[in-house]
Amino acid sequence: MKYLGRLAPTPTGHLHLGHALTFFMAQRRASDADGRILLRMEDLDPQRCSEEFARAAIDDLLWMGLEWSGEPIFQSQRRHFYLEAWRRLKEGGFIYPCHRSRREISSLAPHEEEPVFPVEWRADPREAKFYNEPAGVNWRFKVPDGESISFMDQNIGPLKKNTLRDFGDFLVWNRHDIPAYELAVVVDDMDMGITEVVRGADLLTSTARQILIYRALGASPPAWFHCPLVCDSEGRRLAKRTGGLSLRDLRAEGFTPEQVLDLAKESLP
């Protein structure tokens, strides 16, 4: 298949050095393969995403010299695709309605970003038949018990994640009627024919989860390339919520795109 990649920013804040390095790598891998790349704005959460940040992201990407095929694609306009996937997963018995709150789950391991969801908290998948729409309750994907999910990363090499140890049942739709990241990106990458996903190494566990969704939907996953994470001066990975080294600020200080990339490379652990 002809190479097709994607740039997929989430407009919840301004892009930072880590995004610049990852998106540049995505562009380079597409170019080296004589392929194309799409721009997909992952703007599903109306409470956190904004048009202002989406416009800023596009402007920053163009300033970096990145190019893509066609017009930007917005996940907020693709709800019907996610609903169809939700129905297929529900009918296949892969997901179930979950009545546990985020606070309950976080209390299991307060210092972890996402504790493993306890098996004993699983609902009966047969309860799903009482729902015609996903709204009003969280929906979780029931992972196989104790399975090793192996995959080859084009940058890191062979990797594996174990269900119920590295991750448990995970969200595919939340009670506010918003599709979760894990489901939406799989549906989009399948529909768009993405052949390789280039993103940060913080999403390695997401890759294992998404492989399970691909399998449940009867599709083959793309190739994977996870980039190293850019860190600040104290060794913490950059995040929008911390306002770390945004492209907006660097541009205002007079940095060129080349200098931004050099700075990003210098900030690798």
C-alpha positions in Angstrom: 0.0 0.0 0.0 1.1 3.6 -0.7 2.4 5.2 2.5 -0.2 7.5 4.2 0.5 9.1 7.6 -1.2 11.8 9.6 -0.5 14.8 11.8 -3.1 14.7 14.6 -2.9 17.7 17.1 -5.4 18.1 19.8 -6.4 21.8 20.1 -6.4 22.0 23.9 -3.5 24.4 24.1 -0.5 25.6 22.0 1.9 23.2 20.4 5.2 22.8 22.1 8.7 21.4 21.2 7.6 17.8 21.6 4.9 18.3 19.0 7.3 20.0 16.6 9.7 17.0 16.8 7.0 14.4 16.4 5.2 16.1 13.5 8.5 16.8 11.7 9.3 13.1 12.0 5.9 12.2 10.7 6.5 14.4 7.7 10.0 13.1 7.0 8.8 9.4 7.2 6.1 10.2 4.7 8.5 12.0 2.4 11.1 9.2 2.6 8.4 6.7 1.6 7.2 8.9 -1.3 3.9 9.0 0.5 1.3 11.5 1.7 0.2 12.9 5.1 -3.1 14.1 6.3 -3.9 16.7 9.0 -6.6 15.6 11.5 -7.6 17.9 14.3 -8.6 15.8 17.3 -11.2 18.2 18.7 -13.7 15.8 20.2 -14.0 17.4 23.7 -16.0 20.7 23.4 -15.0 21.6 26.9 -11.3 21.5 26.4 -10.8 22.1 22.6 -11.2 25.5 20.9 -11.2 26.9 17.4 -8.5 29.4 18.6 -6.1 26.6 19.4 -7.0 24.8 16.2 -6.1 27.8 14.1 -2.9 28.4 16.1 -1.9 24.8 15.5 -2.4 25.0 11.8 -0.5 28.3 11.7 2.4 26.8 13.7 2.6 23.7 11.5 2.7 25.9 8.4 5.4 28.0 10.0 7.4 24.8 10.6 7.3 24.2 6.9 5.0 21.1 7.2 2.6 20.2 4.4 -0.3 17.9 4.1 -2.8 16.6 1.5 -6.2 18.1 1.3 -8.1 20.2 3.8 -7.8 19.7 7.6 -10.1 17.0 8.9 -12.0 17.6 12.2 -13.0 14.8 14.4 -15.9 16.9 15.8 -17.5 16.4 12.3 -17.2 12.6 12.3 -19.5 11.5 15.1 -21.5 9.1 12.9 -18.4 7.0 12.3 -17.7 6.6 16.0 -21.3 5.8 16.7 -21.3 3.0 14.1 -18.1 1.6 15.7 -19.7 1.8 19.2 -22.7 -0.2 18.0 -20.5 -2.9 16.4 -18.4 -3.2 19.6 -21.6 -3.4 21.7 -23.3 -6.0 19.5 -20.1 -8.0 19.5 -20.0 -8.1 23.3 -16.6 -6.3 23.5 -17.8 -3.3 25.6 -20.0 -2.8 28.7 -21.6 0.2 30.5 -19.5 1.1 33.5 -21.0 2.9 36.5 -17.8 3.5 38.5 -16.7 7.1 38.8 -13.3 8.5 38.0 -12.8 9.3 41.7 -13.4 5.7 42.6 -10.9 4.4 40.1 -8.3 7.0 41.0 -8.6 6.1 44.7 -7.2 2.7 43.9 -3.8 4.1 43.2 -3.7 7.9 43.8 -0.2 8.4 42.4 -0.7 6.6 39.1 -2.1 8.4 36.0 -4.4 5.6 35.3 -4.8 2.6 37.6 -5.6 -0.8 36.2 -9.4 -1.2 36.3 -10.3 -4.0 38.7 -11.8 -7.2 37.1 -14.3 -7.5 39.9 -15.8 -4.1 38.9 -16.7 -5.3 35.5 -20.4 -5.1 34.6 -22.2 -7.9 32.8 -21.8 -7.2 29.0 -25.5 -8.3 28.6 -26.5 -5.1 30.3 -25.4 -3.3 27.1 -28.5 -4.5 25.3 -30.6 -2.0 27.3 -28.8 0.9 25.6 -29.5 2.2 22.1 -27.2 5.2 22.5 -23.9 5.6 24.5 -24.9 8.8 26.3 -25.2 9.0 30.1 -22.8 6.2 31.1 -19.1 5.3 30.6 -18.4 2.5 28.3 -15.3 0.2 28.8 -13.6 -2.3 26.5 -13.3 -5.6 28.2 -9.7 -6.7 27.7 -8.7 -10.4 27.5 -7.5 -11.8 30.8 -3.7 -12.0 31.0 -2.9 -11.6 27.3 0.4 -10.3 26.1 -0.2 -7.8 23.3 3.0 -7.7 21.2 3.8 -5.3 18.4 6.9 -4.1 16.4 7.7 -0.4 16.8 9.6 1.0 13.8 11.8 3.1 16.1 12.0 1.2 19.4 11.8 -2.4 18.2 9.7 -5.3 19.6 7.4 -4.4 22.5 4.6 -6.0 24.5 2.0 -4.9 27.0 0.2 -7.3 29.3 -3.5 -7.0 30.0 -4.6 -6.7 33.6 -1.0 -5.8 34.5 0.0 -2.9 32.3 -3.6 -1.9 31.6 -7.1 -3.0 32.3 -10.5 -2.4 30.8 -10.4 1.1 29.2 -12.8 3.8 28.2 -14.2 3.9 24.6 -17.0 6.4 25.3 -17.6 8.6 28.3 -20.8 9.5 30.1 -20.8 13.0 28.6 -21.4 11.4 25.3 -17.9 11.9 23.9 -16.0 9.1 22.1 -12.7 8.3 23.9 -9.3 8.8 22.2 -8.7 5.1 21.9 -11.8 4.5 19.8 -11.8 7.7 17.7 -8.3 7.3 16.4 -8.7 3.7 15.5 -11.9 4.5 13.6 -10.3 7.4 11.8 -7.1 5.6 10.9 -9.1 2.7 9.6 -11.5 4.9 7.5 -8.7 7.0 6.1 -6.4 4.1 5.3 -3.5 5.3 7.5 -0.5 2.9 7.0 1.8 4.2 9.8 1.1 6.1 13.0 3.9 8.4 14.2 3.5 9.8 17.7 5.1 10.1 21.1 6.4 7.3 23.3 3.9 8.2 26.0 1.2 6.4 23.9 2.8 3.0 23.9 0.1 1.6 26.2 -2.5 3.2 24.0 -1.1 1.3 21.1 -1.7 -2.0 22.8 -5.3 -1.0 23.6 -5.9 0.1 20.1 -4.6 -3.2 18.7 -7.5 -4.8 20.7 -10.0 -2.5 19.1 -8.7 -3.2 15.6 -9.0 -6.9 16.3 -12.6 -6.5 17.6 -13.5 -4.5 14.5 -11.9 -7.1 12.2 -9.2 -4.8 10.9 -5.4 -4.9 10.7 -3.5 -2.2 12.6 -1.1 0.1 10.9 2.7 0.2 11.5 3.8 2.2 14.6 6.7 4.6 15.1 6.9 6.2 18.6 9.2 9.2 19.0 11.2 9.9 22.2 9.7 12.5 24.5 11.1 16.0 24.8 11.7 17.0 28.4 12.2 20.3 30.2 15.3 21.3 32.1 14.2 19.3 35.1 13.7 16.1 33.1 9.9 16.3 33.0 8.1 15.6 29.7 6.6 18.6 28.1 2.8 19.0 28.3 0.3 21.7 27.2 -1.0 22.0 30.8 2.4 23.0 32.0 2.9 25.6 29.2 6.3 24.1 28.4 8.3 25.8 25.6 5.4 26.5 23.2 6.0 27.2 19.6 4.1 30.5 20.0 6.6 31.7 22.6 9.6 30.5 20.7 8.4 32.2 17.5 7.9 35.5 19.4 11.5 35.2 20.7 12.8 35.1 17.1 13.5 31.3 16.8 13.6 29.9 13.3 12.0 26.5 12.5 15.5 25.0 12.2 16.5 26.4 15.7 13.2 25.0 17.2 14.1 21.5 15.9 17.7 21.8 17.2 16.3 22.8 20.6 13.9 19.9 20.6 16.7 17.4 19.8 18.8 18.9 22.6 15.9 18.4 25.0 15.7 14.7 24.4 16.6 12.6 27.5 
